[in-house]
Amino acid sequence: MEKSNPNKIAINFSIQGTTAIAASQSSLLSPAPTFARHLHASGGSKKIVGVFYKANEYASSNPNFVGCVEGALGIREWLESQGHQYIVTDDKEGPDSELDKHIPDLHVLITTPFHPAYVTAERIKKAKNLQLLLTAGIGSDHVDLNAAAAAGLTVAEVTGSNVVSVAEDELMRILVLVRNFVPGYHQAINGEWNVAGIAHRAYDLEGKTVGTVGAGRIGRLLLQRLKPFNCNLLYHDRLKMSPELERQTGAKFEEDLDAMLPKCDIIVINMPLTDKTRGFFDKDRIAKCKKGVLIVNNARAAIMDTQAVADACSSGHIAGYSGDVWHPQPAPKDHPWRYMPNHAMTPHISGTTIDAQLRYAAGTKDMLERYFKGEEFPAQNYIVREGKLASQYQ
């Protein structure tokens, strides 16, 4: 990562889709597309493909469970009534996948961060009719954004749709780690009773120093929710909050990330995955954290060096690690994070609560309606527009 000053780190990030994209697109610096695929160039029937996780026996458990293959975002009847073709699948990996069968002639691809269809440069090259890539949720790093920009594609997501869901989940994970909850749960289901085996690593959250690396929408919501716990709150971001918001959250700005890390008992990762942040928390940066630090990461797993995290958990330098993001997703059965000590990992669930699903399904439908009518999307929803990347991905 390039640094103008080795003692200070300026990262161009907010959180995964959390800082609104600048209204003025002229300031975005990505190269112009090599050719243009006009978003609203033609009418008629469109082929739309959605890639979601399969619900199987849980599909009928809740009428609002729309974020799965079976629920199909609740837009199948609407799309087909207008003469569009709507294909939904969870099969996304490899050249023989259901997704790849439709790549050559689809117009719109809808994906989610929870069961991501990795839209590579190779897939983009094969998708001759593709105009629009929609993320039902927040975080479009499963798309090769530079290739999408070069191809003149539009990439958009439902900004803000699950920020509350993720912030609440982060708070839960902080408490799970601080109170050493997971070993206690395991004792309960295994018929054991050993209070000392839990208590020797259990603490109060009050009085602890919590630092968020990224203070966009999710980071700010987390800070607001942490304030009643009487923590010492720190944040690092490329942009300083307004004095009023700092007063409301009680958080202190830390310009130098490397100076903030050793101060923190708990670190929460709230930056997006970009070329600059990939592997950002490597062995050397983790070593700058306080011994016994707790880390929560619901942002993107590739921000962390996978083996460095596993090694630091094994050595005790990281006393606890929790998150719901893995690389790749779904995580293979032999992923080292499944077996490292003192973790509280889950599949990618934080942003796909039923409430969040209803919000990102409604946002996806709104953008499709605008697409069919030739109307612009809300400015903050654009990730790639007219060959230019949104600021948080530059």
Secondary structure, DSSP 8 states (H G I E B T S, - for coil): ---SBTTB------STTTS---S-GGG--S---SS---TTS--S--EEEEE-B--GGGTTS-TT--SBTTTGGG-HHHHHHTT-EEEEES--SSTTSHHHHHGGG-SEEEE-SSS---B-HHHHHH-TT--EEEESSS--TTB-HHHHHHTT-EEEE-TTTTHHHHHHHHHHHHHHHHTTHHHHHHHHHTT---THHHHTT---STT-EEEEE--SHHHHHHHHHHGGGT-EEEEE-SS---HHHHHHHTEEE-S-HHHHGGG-SEEEE-----TTTTT-B-HHHHHTS-TTEEEEE-S-GGGB-HHHHHHHHHHTSEEEEEES--SSSS--TT-GGGTSSSEEE-SS-TT-SHHHHHHHHHHHHHHHHHHHHT----GGGEEEETTEE-GGG-
